[in-house]
Amino acid sequence: MNSPLDAKLATALGGRTAAAFERGLGLATIGDLLSHYPRRYARRGELTVLTELPLDTNVTIVAEVLEVRSRSMQARRGTISEVLIGDGKGTLTLTFFNQKWRENELRPGVRGIFAGKVGVYRNSRQLAHPDYELFDEQTDPATVQAWAELPIPIYPATSTVSSWQIQKSVALVLDTLPELEDPVPDAVRKGRNLMTFRRALELVHRPTKDSDWAVARATLRFQEAFVLQAALLRQRERLRETAATGRTPGAILEGFDATLPFTLTSDQRTVGEEVANDLAAEVPMNRLIQGEVGSGKTLVALRAMLAVAESGGQSALLAPTEVLAHQHLRSIVRTLGPDLAARLRPTILTGQLPAAERRKALLAIVSGSARIVVGTHALLGDAVTFFDLGLVVVDEQHRFGVEQREALRVKGERPPHVLVLTATPIPRTVAMTVFGDLDISTIRELPAGRQPISTHVVPTAERPGWINRVWERLSEELAKGHQGFVVCPAIDPSSGPEALEGAAPADSDLPEPIEGLPAARLATVTETLASLRANPLFEGRRIEGLHGKLPSDEKDAIMRAFAAGDIDVLVSTTVIEVGVDVPNASAMVVLDAERFGVSQLHQLRGRVGRGSVPGLCLLVTGAEVETLARERVEAVASTLDGFELANKDLELRQEGDVLGSTQSGGRSSLRLVRVTRDAEVIAEAREVAAAILADDPTLAQHTPLRDALDRRLDAEAEAFLSKN
């Protein structure tokens, strides 16, 4: 099973280089390095558009030296060497301090690759102390032409590991790499005119012409999709081979249904029957329920919990934030009614519970007296032991990785049934790629009485004065006796644009990062709260702030007060994105709306219009017309249909993994597959993988594929253990 790809990088590159690659790029093995594919290919004769380089961004460019000059520094001793490079459309200055010897290398007419961070000095773009690699000049005309047309791989790089360092290291590894076992069976590969695995790796990294890397990438893309689909299908079948405890509904659920003051929708009944059939089986349920905001997914999950409680089993509901966990607990207790709540003892466990309450909760869980347990990541801790865990409900799956789902699953003596809820509709290609191990149910129908929500874009870039009308509209809603939300992308000025550059953890207040937006001053909870309190329009109104940095009891007290109508306006981060249910809230104002993703904006909008009054959603944006960020905001305003929005979101997203790191359990394992582009490849790969597994469930005749799947499983297990 050992493959050359499993070898540590240090064996090929030496310890120092390997350490730099692992620290800067997260690459630890030969396989990691060889699957770090070029993001594009340049040519030595190619002229890069220098005028379009984004500021404050690390770039790698191909250009020609135009002019070199040196001058003495005025403020202190020493020289500044300035090298002007160009591409025929624009110029860029390279600046070196006290390195006059650079003039011997950087002569006019020389071409090369230059890498550094784009800055501005005296209104001109520059790279200060960039790294560079100059091209060797050739004299033979035929050699020169071939040299000029040779594709240059440009790799995703960092400030500490440059693209050409990666290229040289890859070449060193490829020079000694033997033939590799191909996880794609020969018949499949030949039938699709794909390269062998070893040949594809060679040509994706060292192409001699464009067609080389194009065919190589197509081969590696299919292999990636194929291995992923085979892994998901095998995981699904393995889960079904394990024994679970069948849970059949009885008097508890019948009594609950009899007291409901409304009739279930047709979709709720259909999905409820699917869940009930899964629960009754002696194989673990593994089902995803996707549904519109406010479609009643949580009620379907609660009915499943009551079926489990009939046999004395427990259910655990895993929520992404403390605010939502407390909201779920209050909603469950209210929906059950006093008698049933007293019998089932719904209990909450979060990381910020006081010690005495935490001990009480842990005792109720381990003794089995708490039949329904609601919590955050705290439920995953080693100290949490269940008496008879029969059902795991994961709310808002996109906030949790597969590792967290698995950590809760292993807490049952037998594998519990798993029900995953999401209000973010999932396009078919995403469902196949991320949730291929789950059965999927859909609730599209909204309960009777849900009010319409009118959504408007407030374009402050063109109409800065319209912000005043936003606050007037909010005050008008308050005058009618309603309440409102104001959502900001940051808590305070110190958590501004800098914090948006990294990936937000699952319980973070930070919105999804949107590529292509410049660093700018963001609306914050603290500043907006002070501004609204000082605004005469809101004189006498009760306005409070809510964000993730507040203590747990304070957050819960604020939400209780808002739900009770004691607060008129809640100024918040995205902690109120999902699950918060305040029927009297009619207005939602989202500031800097371009800083949020389509699904987040749709979720935020779903916090209003939940009662007897229509909802109003105002998306305030400074994004310019015809930018991708502006298109996303306008897409949300154009429809209330979350399923239509999910597909629009796919169309609007360009390069990048739409799955998000948290959806795929950490750093995405996808390198070349993109669900926005590769729907046919994914579907074809799944069909082929399903046929192979149907004929050969143990993969006895497909050893390379079995080994590839085992390596993938080992990598996931290692990642899980390292984090727990």
Secondary structure, 3 states (H helix, E strand, C coil): CCCHHHCECHHHHCHHHHHHHHHHHCCCEHHHHHCCCCCEEEECCCCCCHHHCCCCCEEEEEEEEEEEEEEECCCCCCEEEEEEEECCCCEEEEEEECCHHHHHCCCCCCEEEEEEEEEEECCEEEEECCEEEECCCCCCHHHHHHHHHCEEEECCCCCCCCHHHHHHHHHHHHHCCCCCCCCCCHHHHHHCCCCCHHHHHHHHHCCCCHHHHHHHHHHHHHHHHHHHHHHHHHHHHHHHHCCCCCCCCCHHHHHHHHHCCCCCCHHHHHHHHHHHHHHHCCCCCEEEEEECCCCCHHHHHHHHHHHHHCCCCEEEEECCCHHHHHHHHHHHHHHHCHHHHHHHCCEEECCCCCHHHHHHHHHHHHHCCCCEEEECHHHHCCCCCCCCEEEEEEECHHHCCHHHHHHHHCCCCCCCEEEEEECCCCCHHHHHHHCCCCEEEEECCCCCCCCCEEEEEEECCCCCCHHHHHHHHHHHHHHCCCEEEEECCECCHHHCHHHHCCCCCCCCCCCCCCCCCCCCCCCEHHHHHHHHHHCHHHCCCCEEEECCCCCHHHHHHHHHHHHCCCCCEEEECHHHCCCCCCCCEEEEEECCHHHCCHHHHHHHHCCCCCCCCCEEEEEEECCCCCCHHHHHHHHHHHCCCHHHHHHHHHHHCCCCCCCCCCCCCCCCCCCCCCCCCCHHHHHHHHHHHHHHHHHCCCCCCCHHHHHHHHHHHHHHHHHHHHHC
